[in-house]
Amino acid sequence: MTAPDYSLFLHSLASELDIQAGAEERDALLQSVGLRTATRLPLPACETTEDFELECNALLHLMGWGRIALSLSQEKHSLTLTISEPLRLGSLGTPSGQWYAAFYVGLLTGWFQQSGETVTLHLNKAASTPETLVFDAGDQA
């Protein structure tokens, strides 16, 4: 049996959500959905940053929603998260092709919370491409 393809429905739903709610409300909703997903798909206990990355990748692989790489800079006291091959809905989103970015913010925030960390993530639009989403942790510059 082949899994049904919901891409046409999801693209139409996403387009209508953008029209009805606007980008700010859409992103708030997607972030909330991401947090709920993190609750439904909890991250196992992690002792190190490397463990956290491995466990995130195991769950992202399970969902089929890309792969994450964490980059920690001791010098700059910064954490960068890069999602390669993120889920897309055609060209929807700003930048183009990045409609699900707020979902990833909620999902990753939820997984950090489960690890006892409070992290604020921001999409780095300048560094992101349709093939990668780049998030910076901490205060938005």
trRosetta pair geometry for C-beta under 8 A, 3 or more apart (Angstrom, degrees):
i j d omega theta_ij theta_ji phi_ij phi_ji
5 8 7.4 65 121 2 96 89
6 9 4.9 -58 -168 50 75 115
6 10 5.3 76 131 -27 92 104
7 10 5.7 -56 -138 41 29 109
7 11 6.1 31 161 -21 65 106
7 89 7.6 173 -156 -129 78 72
8 11 5.9 -53 -145 35 27 110
8 12 6.4 24 156 -15 62 109
9 12 5.9 -62 -150 40 28 109
9 13 6.1 27 155 -18 66 110
10 13 5.6 -53 -141 40 31 112
10 14 6.0 33 158 -20 65 108
10 89 6.0 -127 126 -114 103 117
11 14 5.8 -54 -144 38 27 111
11 15 6.3 29 155 -20 62 107
11 89 5.2 166 -100 -173 71 101
11 90 5.7 56 -123 -2 123 122
11 92 7.0 177 -141 -21 75 134
12 15 5.8 -53 -146 36 29 112
12 16 6.3 25 156 -15 64 108
13 16 5.9 -60 -148 40 29 108
13 17 6.2 32 154 -22 65 107
14 17 5.6 -52 -145 35 30 113
14 18 6.5 33 155 -20 63 103
14 89 5.0 54 30 144 168 167
14 92 5.4 76 130 155 131 172
14 99 5.7 36 -170 175 139 153
15 18 5.8 -54 -154 33 30 112
15 19 6.6 26 151 -16 64 107
15 92 6.7 -119 -75 -99 71 132
16 19 5.6 -55 -147 38 35 111
16 20 5.9 23 159 -11 70 113
17 20 6.0 -59 -134 45 27 103
17 21 5.5 -17 -179 21 67 118
17 26 5.4 110 140 -111 106 107
17 29 7.5 -116 -169 66 130 151
18 21 7.1 -64 -113 54 14 81
18 22 7.1 49 -169 -116 49 15
18 23 6.8 22 -140 -74 85 62
18 26 5.8 2 -93 -65 58 156
18 92 7.0 -146 -40 -155 147 114
21 25 3.8 -122 172 89 104 124
21 26 5.1 136 92 -56 122 75
21 29 7.0 -6 162 -9 168 136
22 25 5.4 78 63 22 84 101
22 26 6.6 -149 94 -10 37 97
23 26 5.6 -60 -142 39 27 115
23 27 6.1 25 162 -19 65 107
23 94 6.8 -17 -125 21 142 127
24 27 6.0 -56 -149 35 26 107
24 28 6.6 26 152 -18 62 106
25 28 5.5 -51 -147 35 36 113
25 29 6.3 36 153 -19 66 104
26 29 5.8 -58 -152 37 30 110
26 30 6.2 25 154 -15 67 109
26 102 7.3 142 121 33 73 153
27 30 5.7 -53 -140 40 33 110
27 31 6.1 36 157 -22 65 105
27 101 7.8 -22 -125 82 102 90
27 102 3.8 -177 -150 -83 74 154
28 31 5.9 -54 -147 35 27 111
28 32 6.5 29 153 -18 61 107
28 102 7.5 -57 -33 -178 18 145
29 32 5.7 -58 -153 37 31 112
29 33 6.4 31 151 -19 66 105
29 102 8.0 71 66 114 55 139
30 33 5.5 -51 -146 36 35 114
30 34 6.4 40 151 -22 65 103
30 100 6.9 -167 -164 -144 138 47
30 101 7.9 71 119 70 146 49
30 102 3.8 95 86 91 119 110
30 103 4.4 -79 176 -58 100 73
30 106 6.7 -168 129 -1 60 131
31 34 5.5 -50 -151 34 34 116
31 35 6.6 36 150 -19 64 101
31 102 4.7 -77 -52 171 81 95
31 103 7.1 -135 -80 -88 34 27
31 105 5.3 -36 -113 86 98 108
31 106 3.8 152 -167 -60 51 110
31 109 7.5 24 -166 25 98 140
32 35 5.6 -49 -149 34 34 112
32 36 6.5 34 152 -18 64 104
32 106 6.2 -101 -18 -122 11 149
33 36 5.6 -53 -148 38 33 112
33 37 6.3 37 151 -23 65 104
33 103 5.9 -38 84 -118 106 91
33 106 6.4 109 66 81 52 159
34 37 5.6 -52 -147 34 31 114
34 38 6.6 36 152 -21 63 101
34 102 7.0 -153 -13 133 134 59
34 103 4.3 154 -67 -169 108 50
34 104 6.4 -113 -122 -25 143 7
34 105 6.3 119 70 70 166 54
34 106 2.3 128 71 78 112 105
34 107 3.9 -93 -167 -35 98 68
34 108 7.6 -22 166 11 129 59
34 109 7.2 79 115 35 118 97
34 110 6.6 -170 134 -4 77 120
35 38 5.7 -51 -152 31 33 114
35 39 6.8 34 149 -19 63 103
35 106 4.3 -87 -31 -175 70 102
35 107 7.4 -128 -61 -73 31 33
35 109 6.5 -38 -89 81 90 107
35 110 4.6 152 -135 -67 56 118
36 39 5.6 -53 -155 33 36 114
36 40 6.4 29 150 -14 67 107
36 106 7.8 1 13 152 63 131
36 110 8.0 -122 1 -85 17 156
37 40 5.6 -58 -145 42 34 108
37 41 5.9 -12 166 23 71 109
37 103 7.6 37 14 -172 144 96
37 106 7.4 93 34 111 101 108
37 107 5.5 -30 79 -102 118 95
37 110 7.3 159 72 44 66 158
38 41 6.6 -73 -129 63 23 77
38 42 7.1 65 164 -102 61 48
38 43 7.3 -22 -160 -19 90 96
38 106 7.1 -148 -10 139 117 74
38 107 5.2 156 -58 -147 99 51
38 108 7.9 -142 -84 -25 133 11
38 109 7.5 -127 -22 75 163 60
38 110 2.5 142 69 105 160 139
38 111 5.2 -129 -139 -47 120 67
38 113 7.6 92 131 45 146 107
38 114 6.9 -152 163 -23 110 124
39 42 6.9 4 -156 -71 26 84
39 110 6.3 -96 -39 -164 67 137
41 59 5.6 130 151 -157 119 123
41 62 7.5 -179 -155 87 134 135
41 63 7.3 10 -138 -58 175 117
42 114 5.8 163 -155 -132 90 155
43 46 6.8 -29 147 -23 115 114
43 52 7.5 27 174 -140 143 69
43 55 5.2 94 -162 133 93 128
43 56 6.8 -11 -117 -76 124 64
43 59 6.6 -87 -97 -21 74 150
43 111 4.3 81 -28 -144 141 96
43 114 5.1 143 46 85 101 142
43 115 6.7 -36 92 -50 135 95
44 55 5.3 -138 46 -132 90 136
45 115 7.8 128 -142 -114 48 73
46 51 3.9 166 -153 110 88 111
46 52 4.3 103 157 -71 164 67
46 55 5.6 -122 -77 11 116 141
46 115 5.5 -27 47 -117 108 121
47 51 5.3 80 43 6 66 157
48 51 4.6 107 52 2 74 99
48 52 7.1 -130 100 -4 45 85
49 52 5.4 -51 -151 33 35 116
49 53 6.5 37 151 -19 66 103
49 70 5.9 -137 174 105 105 145
49 72 5.9 -42 -154 -29 169 142
50 53 5.7 -52 -149 35 33 112
50 54 6.4 33 153 -18 65 106
51 54 5.7 -56 -148 38 31 111
51 55 6.2 25 158 -14 67 109
52 55 6.1 -59 -145 40 26 106
52 56 6.2 28 156 -19 63 108
52 70 7.0 32 93 -20 108 159
52 111 7.7 127 -162 143 95 114
52 115 6.3 8 -107 -93 116 161
53 56 5.8 -55 -145 37 28 112
53 57 6.3 26 156 -18 63 108
53 68 6.3 -144 -146 102 75 100
53 69 7.0 34 -149 -134 126 34
53 70 4.8 -124 -83 11 115 113
54 57 5.8 -60 -151 38 28 110
54 58 6.5 32 152 -24 64 103
55 58 5.5 -47 -147 30 35 114
55 59 6.6 27 156 -11 65 104
55 111 8.0 173 107 -165 108 127
56 59 6.1 -63 -153 42 31 104
56 60 6.0 28 153 -17 69 111
56 68 4.9 -36 119 47 128 142
56 108 7.4 29 -133 -114 134 84
56 111 6.2 97 -97 152 97 166
57 60 5.6 -52 -136 41 32 111
57 61 6.0 38 159 -23 65 105
57 67 5.6 28 -130 -145 100 76
57 68 5.8 -136 -73 41 78 84
58 61 5.9 -55 -150 34 25 113
58 62 6.6 32 149 -24 60 105
59 62 5.3 -47 -149 30 36 118
59 63 6.6 25 155 -9 65 105
59 111 7.9 -177 53 -98 154 137
60 63 5.9 -61 -150 44 33 104
60 65 5.1 -104 -158 72 78 85
60 66 5.6 -61 175 74 127 63
60 67 6.2 157 104 -96 138 35
60 68 6.1 143 -16 -13 159 98
60 83 7.8 -157 -141 -136 152 102
61 64 7.2 32 -173 -76 33 38
61 67 7.3 36 -68 -90 85 81
64 87 7.8 81 113 -80 77 106
65 86 6.9 10 175 -148 74 57
65 87 5.0 -41 -133 -31 82 111
66 83 4.7 51 132 178 148 97
66 84 5.9 167 -166 80 99 43
66 85 4.5 173 -117 86 77 72
66 86 4.5 -12 -61 -90 150 45
66 87 6.7 -110 -25 -23 104 65
66 133 8.0 12 -175 23 172 106
67 83 7.0 148 73 -156 37 57
67 84 5.0 -18 62 57 93 95
67 85 6.2 45 13 43 87 106
68 81 6.0 -19 -161 -170 108 98
68 82 6.9 143 -155 77 55 47
68 83 5.4 -26 -94 -97 72 68
68 84 7.9 -177 -82 15 23 72
68 108 7.8 144 -116 -99 150 119
69 81 7.4 156 78 -156 46 50
69 82 4.7 -14 57 59 96 100
69 84 7.1 40 -6 -14 107 106
70 79 6.6 -21 -165 -167 97 97
70 80 7.4 148 -159 81 48 51
70 81 5.6 -18 -103 -103 69 74
71 79 7.2 149 79 -159 52 48
71 80 4.4 -14 61 61 105 99
71 81 7.7 -169 22 -75 74 30
71 82 7.1 36 -7 -6 111 107
72 78 7.7 175 -151 92 45 47
72 79 5.4 -12 -104 -106 72 78
73 76 4.1 15 114 40 131 101
73 77 7.1 -50 95 5 82 15
73 78 4.8 8 50 55 110 86
73 79 7.6 -158 22 -73 72 34
73 80 7.5 42 -11 -3 105 101
74 77 7.2 17 -169 -76 30 50
78 136 6.7 -32 -170 -157 114 96
78 137 6.9 153 -168 59 64 83
78 138 6.4 -92 -124 10 75 141
79 119 7.3 -57 70 -140 142 130
79 136 7.5 131 82 -163 56 50
79 137 4.0 0 69 33 104 131
79 138 7.3 131 35 -21 85 101
80 124 7.6 -16 -137 -8 103 146
80 134 6.4 -12 -173 -169 105 94
80 135 7.1 154 -160 80 55 50
80 136 5.7 -25 -105 -103 75 64
80 137 7.4 -138 -74 5 30 84
81 108 6.4 122 132 -148 171 158
81 121 7.0 -33 34 -129 129 125
81 134 7.4 155 82 -157 49 46
81 135 4.5 -12 61 61 98 103
81 137 7.0 76 -11 -40 102 100
82 132 5.6 -8 -172 -172 99 117
82 133 7.2 160 -155 81 49 48
82 134 5.1 -12 -104 -104 81 74
82 135 7.6 -170 -76 23 36 69
83 86 4.7 64 122 -72 121 104
83 104 5.9 -86 -31 -143 159 152
83 132 6.5 155 79 -157 52 60
83 133 4.4 1 51 52 107 98
83 134 8.0 -151 24 -69 68 33
83 135 7.6 44 -9 -6 98 106
84 131 6.7 -1 -152 153 73 82
84 132 5.2 -24 -101 -101 61 89
85 131 6.7 -14 -74 -165 48 71
86 98 7.4 45 85 -125 144 70
86 100 6.2 -169 159 75 114 121
86 101 7.8 37 162 -84 162 61
86 104 6.7 -52 -134 -59 128 143
86 132 7.3 109 -9 -137 103 23
86 133 4.9 39 -36 -9 152 116
87 100 5.1 33 81 10 96 170
88 92 7.9 154 -179 50 74 81
88 93 7.8 -102 -143 10 80 137
88 97 5.0 -19 -140 -168 128 82
88 98 7.5 -42 -115 -79 90 31
88 99 7.0 104 -152 28 55 95
88 100 7.0 -124 -96 9 34 115
88 130 6.7 31 -101 -167 150 89
89 92 4.5 -20 91 41 104 124
89 93 7.3 120 52 -25 93 104
89 99 4.8 -38 38 44 112 146
89 100 7.1 126 -9 -36 98 96
90 97 7.3 -116 123 -103 32 67
91 96 4.7 -25 -167 -166 87 103
91 97 5.6 -43 -130 -60 44 70
92 96 7.8 113 60 -151 7 57
92 97 7.4 88 56 -93 43 23
92 99 4.0 19 110 -62 100 134
93 96 6.4 116 75 -148 78 19
93 97 5.9 -72 56 71 119 19
93 98 3.9 -162 137 68 142 52
93 99 3.4 -129 -58 -58 105 54
93 100 7.3 -58 -81 7 142 49
93 101 6.6 120 -156 -4 132 105
94 98 6.9 -76 69 64 20 104
94 125 7.5 -12 137 -128 73 131
95 98 5.3 60 65 12 68 129
95 125 5.6 136 -24 -160 102 94
95 128 6.2 172 35 93 124 108
95 129 7.9 -49 95 -125 144 26
95 130 7.8 -109 115 -63 108 67
96 130 6.6 -31 103 -78 82 105
97 130 3.7 14 92 -121 163 95
98 101 4.7 27 164 -41 98 116
98 123 7.2 120 161 -161 138 147
98 125 8.0 -179 69 -121 165 79
98 128 6.1 54 -96 144 150 140
98 130 7.2 -127 -51 -108 81 51
98 133 6.2 131 -136 -99 109 104
100 103 4.6 -44 -171 32 79 123
100 104 6.3 80 134 -23 87 95
101 104 5.8 -57 -157 35 36 110
101 105 6.6 40 147 -23 68 101
101 123 4.7 21 176 -89 138 143
101 128 7.6 1 -103 -141 131 166
101 133 5.6 178 -111 -140 89 136
102 105 5.3 -44 -149 29 40 118
102 106 6.6 39 153 -16 66 101
102 123 7.9 -66 -67 -34 57 128
103 106 5.9 -58 -156 38 32 109
103 107 6.2 31 151 -19 68 109
104 107 5.5 -53 -140 39 33 113
104 108 6.0 25 164 -12 68 109
104 133 6.1 115 52 101 165 155
104 135 7.1 -151 119 -47 116 139
105 108 6.4 -62 -143 43 22 102
105 109 6.0 25 158 -21 62 113
105 121 4.8 -166 -135 84 84 119
105 122 7.9 40 -114 -91 126 21
105 123 7.1 -79 -62 -46 118 89
105 135 6.8 166 -93 -122 78 140
106 109 5.7 -57 -141 38 26 112
106 110 6.3 29 158 -20 63 107
107 110 5.9 -59 -155 34 26 111
107 111 6.6 19 153 -14 63 106
108 111 5.6 -53 -146 38 35 109
108 112 6.3 38 153 -20 67 102
108 119 7.6 -67 133 88 95 129
108 121 5.9 55 87 -35 125 161
108 135 7.1 149 59 74 162 165
109 112 5.7 -53 -149 36 31 111
109 113 6.4 34 151 -21 64 105
109 119 6.4 -148 -119 75 67 86
109 120 7.7 26 -111 -112 114 34
109 121 6.1 -129 -65 10 93 114
110 113 5.6 -53 -149 34 32 114
110 114 6.5 35 152 -21 64 103
111 114 5.5 -48 -150 32 36 115
111 115 6.7 29 151 -13 63 106
112 115 5.7 -64 -155 41 35 108
112 117 4.4 -78 179 81 91 104
112 118 7.2 123 129 -109 115 12
112 119 4.3 -68 168 21 168 118
113 116 7.7 62 -176 -63 33 12
113 117 7.0 -105 -79 67 27 55
113 118 6.9 45 -98 -94 75 57
119 137 4.9 -43 -166 -146 109 118
119 138 7.8 -49 -155 -51 74 50
120 137 6.7 122 68 -161 50 61
120 138 6.4 82 64 -116 93 7
120 139 7.3 48 78 -75 133 35
120 140 8.0 -88 130 -37 119 82
121 135 4.5 4 -170 176 110 128
121 136 7.2 148 -152 74 59 37
121 137 5.7 -34 -94 -97 67 65
122 135 6.5 149 70 -157 35 74
122 136 5.3 -22 61 60 93 87
122 137 8.0 165 18 -92 75 19
122 140 4.6 127 -85 -97 163 97
123 128 6.3 -15 -179 -32 95 148
123 133 6.6 -59 -132 -169 99 98
123 134 7.4 98 -162 76 58 54
123 135 5.8 -45 -96 -99 44 75
124 127 4.2 10 119 33 120 111
124 128 6.0 148 85 -28 67 91
124 134 4.3 -49 57 103 112 102
124 135 6.5 179 -1 -106 87 18
124 136 5.1 84 -56 -20 112 102
125 128 5.7 -56 -136 33 30 113
127 134 4.0 -53 103 60 114 156
128 132 6.2 -146 -143 101 59 71
128 133 5.1 11 -130 -130 119 45
128 134 4.8 -148 -71 22 73 84
129 132 5.2 44 45 41 89 82
136 140 7.7 122 80 -112 117 56
136 141 7.6 -23 102 2 160 103
